[in-house]
Amino acid sequence: MVDEAAREAYRSAWEGWTRQLERVHAALLEGEAMTPDRLKGLLNREARAKRAYDAARLRLLGIDEGADALPPDGENPFR
């Protein structure tokens, strides 16, 4: 079973990332006016929030962050 701390960290990271993603969509898809420096800051915040979400997701799943997704030779580990 998943521990409560990992669950809460995941929820918090998910909510933080989706908030930033909504702002990015507003700027890029809905045409919200934004200066280049504000857009750069927005994209940086979204990228940091995504990294935090990815790390929290791995913790939730019990996957070591340092582990490679695939074996070095690129073979499917589930065959």
URBELVEN-V952791 format. One record per pair of residues at least 4 apart in sequence whose C-alpha atoms are under 8 Angstrom apart, sorted by the first residue. I is the first residue (numbers start at 0). J is the second residue. D is the distance in whole Angstrom. If there is no record, write none. Layout:
BEGIN
I,J,D / I,J,D
END
This chain:
BEGIN
1,5,7 / 1,6,7 / 1,59,7 / 2,6,6 / 3,7,6 / 4,8,6 / 5,9,6 / 5,55,7 / 5,58,6 / 5,59,5 / 6,10,6 / 6,59,6 / 7,11,6 / 8,12,6 / 8,55,6 / 9,13,6 / 9,52,7 / 9,55,5 / 9,56,6 / 9,59,7 / 10,14,6 / 11,15,6 / 12,16,6 / 12,48,7 / 12,49,8 / 12,51,6 / 12,52,5 / 12,55,7 / 13,17,6 / 13,52,6 / 14,18,6 / 15,19,6 / 15,48,6 / 16,20,6 / 16,45,6 / 16,48,5 / 16,49,6 / 16,52,7 / 17,21,6 / 18,22,7 / 19,23,6 / 19,41,7 / 19,44,7 / 19,45,5 / 19,48,7 / 20,24,6 / 20,45,6 / 21,25,6 / 22,26,6 / 22,41,8 / 23,27,6 / 23,28,8 / 23,41,7 / 23,42,7 / 23,45,8 / 24,28,5 / 24,29,7 / 25,29,5 / 25,30,6 / 25,31,6 / 26,30,5 / 26,31,4 / 26,32,7 / 26,33,7 / 26,38,8 / 27,31,7 / 33,37,6 / 33,38,6 / 34,38,6 / 35,39,6 / 36,40,6 / 37,41,6 / 38,42,6 / 39,43,6 / 40,44,6 / 41,45,6 / 42,46,6 / 43,47,6 / 44,48,6 / 45,49,6 / 46,50,6 / 47,51,6 / 48,52,6 / 49,53,6 / 50,54,6 / 51,55,6 / 52,56,6 / 53,57,6 / 54,58,6 / 54,64,7 / 55,59,6 / 56,60,6 / 57,61,6 / 57,62,5 / 57,63,7 / 57,64,7 / 58,62,6 / 58,63,7 / 58,64,8 / 62,66,8 / 67,71,8 / 69,73,6 / 69,74,7 / 69,75,7 / 69,76,7 / 70,74,6 / 70,75,8 / 70,76,7
END
